[in-house]
Amino acid sequence: MSTEILDKLRTAMTVENLDSIVIMSPENVTWSSGVMIPSQKIVRHRHAIVLVPRQEEPEMIVVDIEEELVRKDSSINKITSYNEFTQTPVLVLAECLTERNLDKSRIGLETGYLNHQDYQQFSANLPQIKVKPIDKLLTTLRMTKTQNEIEHLTWAGRLAEQVAYEALQNWWPGMTEADLGRVITDKFSAKGGDKLTMLSVTAGERTPMLNGGPTQREISRGEVVRIDVIGTVNNYCCDVARTAVVGEPTKELQDIWQKLVDCRDLALDHTRAGVSSHNLFQEYIQKMDNWNLPTLNFLGHGLGLTLHEEPYLNRYSDCTLEAGMVLAIEPLVCFPELGMQLEEAVVITESGCELITNQFDIRQLWQMQEKS
């Protein structure tokens, strides 16, 4: 386990008066151990568990068929494996706590992740243990990224940006949204992406359909095309949206795009440590309202091992931004017949923010040109 993450967890244990922390959700196991367990998300009874005592070394509990992978890639040295057909992972956890004399202690547990049956079995075998839910605590600890996480998210964001740029360069008569989706998918894989988790490709009257997937609809000359490249690179998420037009844009389209660029610049100018996320959103929505442009009550979100993380830049929540947070900032317009979106990734610093997705000029609406 990285020193920075271990220090975060042990400081939290001191503040919360806990003797240990037990981590079980896929994203938090990956965050704390440095390894993504392949079957954890799709075979729910195969729990992967990270136990972090306040004093002793951390321990990881995994199914035996993935033990070799974990020993090779995990940043945790002490590994305990179990047989999924003869052992119950939460009871293995109970045994580990007992061996460490933590069976009568105060532990922090991701209670929101465990199902009722597992929690009952765990509690029945440790009747004297005191459990405190730590789901929100872990969410808070993960809001600010380690330097290693920032490097992963920077690589992921720039990869997605490059894919978006290259995919939106060319058009041919008869090209469909699905054709464009395949171009994006192939480029994402070729450049080192893990997988696309939610690719959005829409054209023409479909562009207001946020998160709309590619279809067999043909893309015609003069139409607007909006894409959102959402995937993972080394288990960390990228989320980069771009808009283009096939051929020359009209003045109206260019004017709308310029307003989105202005909103992006406004957000970048005001994004820094100590700023209220709600105030940042309010500045954005006021600008859009003054222009009478239809948008969402939403400007952005945190990025990390999951796509949407705290903090959110919206009407409904507030958070003081901190250095080390990584955000997706996405001004958009959503008319009934037209959607345009510009989504960037940024790292917050003490003095401002650093734009991750800065490889290509977006001040003019991109144009898809016919392949010769």
Summary of the structure (lengths in Angstrom):
residues: 372
radius of gyration: 23.2
end to end distance: 52.8
largest distance: 74.2
contacts: 1248
relative contact order: 0.11
helix: 36%
strand: 25%
